[in-house]
Every structure is written in C-alpha cells, then in structure tokens.
Amino acid sequence: MSITKYINQIKSRVSFPPKKDLIMVLIIICVGMASFGLGMLAHTPLQDSPVIIDKSALGAVYEASEVATDKTPATSVSEPGTKQFVASKSGTRYHYPWCPSASQIKEENKIWFSTKEEAERAGYSPAKNCPGL
C-alpha cells in the first residue's frame, strides 16, 4: 500500500470541521486571551493599599549633612538617625537602612557606620541585594 492510500484512509475516518467553524473558534480564543491580558494590565496591587514612608529608616538620608561632618569612628551601636549604613554583629555584610535585609536585623544586633570605609575597616563587605552599594 502506498502513502497516498494511507492518507486517504485517515482522511475518510477523521472528519475535520468546516473552515468557518475553525475560524470562529480561533477568534473566540484570541478574544479570550486579549481580555485576560487587558484584565491583568488593569489590575495594580498598589491601588489597594496606601504608600507609607517610614522616616526612621530614612533618617540617615535626611541627616546626610550632619553625618558628613561627624569624624568619630562608628564601630559600636549608636543612634540610627546619625549613621548611613547598618550591619549585624554576627553578619559579614553592611546595608543601607532601607534595604530589605537590614530590616531583618534585630535592633540589639545592629551596628551603625557613617561611611562605607568605616564598615569595610570593621571587616564588613557591601550587601549584594542593596542597590547602589
């Protein structure tokens, strides 16, 4: 038996839908996908909750001029508003106070630094997940 006979047998056993039905199914699928995509674009999770700015975490940014004139070494725990970088006593990385990893450090384990150089002299290296370090 030749290949054309096999193909003809298969075609006789399988019935394909008419072309206009196939086009209608494709149109319905495309409209459904477009509707889903537009619905996902329209939903923004920030509309559900207000934006809250925690000034205690940003205190170092607002007091940058005061920190620049501070020449005292900062290898011990001090007030968060006067320092720009934070590290854990048991860790090896330093962070900006607003980085996600910095918020996981317990207050009693925080060490504050005025400059990157101070933190590096104390044996800490920059955190990889803090943008800008």
C-alpha positions in Angstrom: 0.0 0.0 0.0 1.3 3.5 -0.8 1.5 6.5 1.4 -1.3 8.3 -0.5 -3.7 5.4 0.2 -2.9 5.6 3.9 -3.5 9.3 3.9 -6.8 8.9 2.1 -7.9 6.2 4.6 -7.0 8.5 7.5 -8.9 11.4 5.9 -12.0 9.2 5.4 -12.1 8.2 9.1 -11.3 11.6 10.5 -13.7 14.5 9.8 -12.4 18.0 10.0 -14.6 20.9 11.0 -15.6 23.3 8.2 -13.2 26.3 7.8 -15.7 28.8 9.0 -16.2 26.9 12.3 -12.4 26.7 12.8 -12.1 30.5 12.2 -14.8 31.2 14.7 -13.0 29.0 17.4 -9.8 30.8 16.7 -11.5 34.2 17.1 -13.1 33.2 20.4 -9.7 32.0 21.7 -8.0 35.3 20.7 -10.7 37.4 22.2 -10.5 35.5 25.5 -6.7 35.8 25.6 -6.8 39.5 24.9 -9.5 40.1 27.6 -7.4 38.2 30.1 -4.3 40.2 29.2 -6.1 43.5 29.5 -7.5 42.5 32.8 -4.1 41.7 34.2 -2.7 45.0 33.0 -5.6 47.0 34.6 -5.0 45.4 38.0 -2.4 47.2 40.1 -1.9 46.0 43.6 -0.8 49.4 44.8 -4.3 50.8 44.4 -5.4 48.6 47.3 -3.0 49.9 49.9 -1.7 53.4 50.7 2.0 54.2 50.4 3.6 54.6 53.9 7.0 56.3 54.3 8.9 55.1 57.4 11.0 58.2 58.3 13.0 56.2 60.9 14.5 54.1 58.2 15.3 57.1 56.0 16.7 59.2 58.8 20.2 58.8 57.6 19.3 60.3 54.2 17.7 63.4 55.7 20.7 64.0 58.0 23.4 63.4 55.4 25.0 66.8 56.0 25.3 66.1 59.7 26.8 62.7 59.1 29.4 64.2 56.7 30.8 66.4 59.5 30.9 63.5 62.0 34.5 62.3 62.3 34.1 59.9 65.2 34.6 56.2 64.5 31.4 54.2 64.5 32.2 50.6 65.4 29.6 50.3 68.2 25.8 50.6 68.2 24.6 54.2 68.0 21.5 56.1 67.1 20.1 55.1 63.7 19.4 58.7 62.6 23.1 59.7 62.6 24.5 56.8 60.5 24.2 55.8 56.9 25.0 52.1 56.9 23.9 49.2 59.2 25.3 45.7 59.8 24.6 42.8 62.1 27.1 42.0 64.9 27.1 38.3 63.7 27.0 39.1 59.9 29.5 39.9 57.3 27.6 42.4 55.1 26.6 46.1 55.6 23.4 47.6 54.2 21.6 50.8 53.7 18.9 51.1 56.4 16.1 50.9 53.9 17.3 47.6 52.3 15.1 44.5 52.9 17.9 42.6 54.6 18.6 45.5 57.0 15.0 45.3 58.3 15.6 41.7 59.3 18.4 42.6 61.7 17.2 42.8 65.3 17.7 46.2 66.9 20.0 44.8 69.6 22.3 43.2 66.9 22.6 46.4 64.7 25.9 48.2 64.3 25.8 51.6 62.6 28.5 53.2 60.4 28.9 56.7 58.9 30.8 55.7 55.8 31.4 52.6 53.7 35.1 52.8 54.6 34.3 52.5 58.3 32.2 49.4 57.6 34.9 47.9 55.5 37.6 48.7 58.1 35.5 46.8 60.6 35.5 43.7 58.3 32.2 44.1 56.6 31.6 43.9 52.8 28.7 45.5 50.8 25.4 43.6 50.6 24.7 42.3 47.1 20.9 42.9 47.3 21.2 46.6 48.2 21.1 48.7 45.1 23.9 51.3 45.0 26.3 49.5 47.3 
